[in-house]
Amino acid sequence: MKTTKDLALSGIFLSFSLILSYIESFLPISLGIPYIKIGLVNIIVLISLYKSSASNVFVIQLLRIIIVSIVSGNIFALQFSFFGFIASFLIMYLLKNFTSLNIITISCFGAVCHNIAQLITAALVLENKNILNIAPLFILIGIFTGLIIGVITYIIFKRIN
């Protein structure tokens, strides 16, 4: 049974996730590659992994993915976001609970897994395995963006604890 505090926290995490998704849609940061984002919403994913249950994090982010896809009118992106989130969520959850890695390193792993899952999804949907040739670039981008998000999350997390 969820407490009132759990429900309120879930609502806050969902709201912040939606806000950061909206803000990120206006950022001109693409690193020169279409569809590349820095992943601001992962700040909330990481914080909620440490402040809430895994099931809450999963439901909150699933709702965010659905809401953003519907509001943006880009239902096609739903599958890319979903599989990217599943991969990053699983690795971050496992690393958080079964290793002593810090939040910055966990963020990097999450970003890399997100990018790789999206590439695999694109290769399957478009039936073109050549898309996977850019995997090394996407791994580097994931490390870079994961590092940025991890540092920001670390700073925020220190202030709220």
C-alpha positions in Angstrom: 0.0 0.0 0.0 1.3 3.4 -1.0 1.5 6.1 1.6 0.4 9.6 0.9 4.1 10.6 0.9 4.8 7.9 -1.8 2.0 9.2 -4.0 3.1 12.8 -3.5 6.7 12.0 -4.4 5.5 10.0 -7.4 3.5 13.0 -8.6 6.5 15.3 -8.1 8.8 13.0 -10.0 6.3 12.6 -12.9 5.8 16.4 -13.0 9.5 17.1 -13.1 10.1 14.4 -15.7 7.5 16.0 -17.9 8.9 19.4 -17.4 12.4 18.4 -18.2 11.2 16.5 -21.3 9.4 19.6 -22.5 12.4 21.9 -21.8 14.8 19.5 -23.6 12.6 19.5 -26.7 13.6 23.2 -27.1 17.3 22.8 -26.4 19.4 23.1 -29.6 21.9 20.5 -28.2 22.1 17.8 -30.8 25.9 17.4 -30.9 25.5 17.6 -34.7 23.5 14.3 -34.8 19.8 14.2 -35.3 17.7 12.9 -32.4 20.5 13.1 -29.9 19.5 14.6 -26.6 21.4 15.2 -23.4 18.8 13.3 -21.3 17.8 15.8 -18.7 14.9 13.5 -17.6 17.6 11.0 -16.4 18.3 13.4 -13.5 14.8 12.5 -12.2 15.2 8.8 -13.0 18.4 8.6 -11.0 17.1 10.6 -8.0 13.9 8.6 -7.9 15.9 5.3 -8.0 17.5 6.4 -4.8 14.4 8.0 -3.2 11.6 5.7 -4.3 10.9 2.0 -5.1 11.9 0.5 -8.5 8.3 -0.1 -9.3 7.4 3.5 -8.7 10.3 4.7 -10.9 9.2 2.3 -13.7 5.5 3.4 -13.6 6.4 7.1 -13.4 8.7 6.9 -16.4 6.4 4.7 -18.4 3.7 7.3 -17.9 6.1 10.1 -18.9 7.0 8.2 -22.1 3.3 7.7 -23.0 2.3 11.3 -22.1 5.2 12.9 -24.0 4.5 10.7 -27.1 0.9 11.6 -27.1 1.3 15.3 -26.4 4.1 15.7 -29.0 2.1 13.8 -31.6 5.0 11.4 -32.1 3.7 8.0 -31.3 6.4 6.5 -33.5 9.0 7.7 -30.9 7.2 5.7 -28.2 8.9 2.5 -29.0 12.3 4.1 -29.2 11.8 5.8 -25.8 10.3 2.7 -24.3 13.1 0.3 -25.2 15.8 2.9 -24.4 14.2 3.4 -21.0 13.9 -0.3 -20.2 17.5 -0.9 -21.0 18.8 2.1 -19.0 16.5 1.5 -16.1 17.5 -2.2 -15.8 21.2 -1.5 -15.9 21.0 1.5 -13.5 18.7 -0.5 -11.1 21.1 -3.5 -11.1 24.2 -1.3 -10.7 22.7 0.7 -7.9 21.6 -2.3 -5.9 24.4 -4.8 -6.6 27.6 -2.7 -6.9 29.2 0.1 -5.1 29.5 2.3 -8.2 28.7 6.0 -7.7 25.8 7.8 -9.2 27.9 9.4 -12.0 29.2 6.0 -13.2 25.7 4.6 -13.0 24.4 7.5 -15.1 27.1 6.8 -17.8 26.1 3.1 -18.0 22.4 4.1 -18.2 23.0 6.6 -21.0 25.1 4.1 -23.0 22.5 1.3 -22.6 19.7 3.8 -23.6 21.5 4.7 -26.8 22.4 1.1 -27.7 18.8 0.0 -27.1 17.5 2.7 -29.4 20.0 1.8 -32.1 18.9 -1.9 -31.9 15.3 -0.8 -32.0 16.0 1.4 -35.1 17.8 -1.5 -36.8 14.9 -3.8 -36.2 12.1 -1.3 -37.1 13.9 -0.2 -40.2 15.2 -3.7 -41.0 18.6 -2.3 -41.6 21.5 -3.7 -39.5 23.9 -1.1 -41.0 22.5 1.4 -38.5 24.5 -0.5 -35.8 27.7 0.8 -37.5 27.3 4.1 -35.6 27.2 2.2 -32.2 30.8 3.3 -31.3 29.8 7.0 -31.8 26.6 6.5 -29.7 28.6 4.8 -27.0 30.9 7.8 -26.8 28.0 10.2 -26.8 26.3 8.1 -24.0 29.4 8.4 -21.9 29.6 12.1 -22.4 25.9 12.9 -21.8 25.8 10.3 -18.9 28.8 12.1 -17.3 27.1 15.5 -17.5 23.8 14.2 -16.2 25.6 12.2 -13.5 27.5 15.2 -12.2 24.3 17.4 -12.2 22.4 14.6 -10.4 25.2 14.2 -7.9 25.2 17.9 -7.1 21.4 17.9 -6.7 21.4 14.7 -4.7 24.0 16.1 -2.2 21.7 19.1 -1.6 18.5 17.2 -1.1 20.0 14.6 1.3 
